[in-house]
């Protein structure tokens, strides 16, 4: 009878990869004084939940960029004086979401609406709750943190997991090895 908790290699390698790359991301973002470093965790979690398809990373990244552009447009529209802010902001959000989906369905088919809206929402959450004094730096840092979430945290932890499987391959049981060999022979 087996007692205690059992941890699969998959869970162990994933946990180690994420832990190690999160540690190094903390050192990197702290050294660069990225005050919005947690954005990388948002984009990393989104991308992992999106399915972590490596062939979609550029599409997702470009969509994050569209979200930042959408954020800049919306933020500037919110600066128009003498507007009923509740009606105005609701209208801006609704119309811009509508336009984003139309653009994605027509001239920007390479974009991904969930990533676009996540980038836009993250931009708005930060910019509407913190005074931004250096807009170019804000945009560059936000984009960098978003991309580091995908390309450093996700890709890095996946690479770590692949290396661990290469160094410590799964042991196959006798019956699994026989099944694999039989399948290979039947395909020939």
Buried (B, 14 or more C-beta within 10 A) or exposed (E): EEEEEEEEBEEEBBEBBBEEBBEEBEEBBEEEEBEBBEBBBBBBBBBBEBEBEEEBBEBBBBBBBBBBBBBBBBBEBBEEEEBEEEEBBEEBBEEBBEEBBEBBEEEBEEBBBEBBBBBBBBBBEBBEEEEEEEEEEBBEBBBBBBBBBBBBBBBBBBEBBEEBEEEEEEEEEEEEEEEEEEEEEEEE
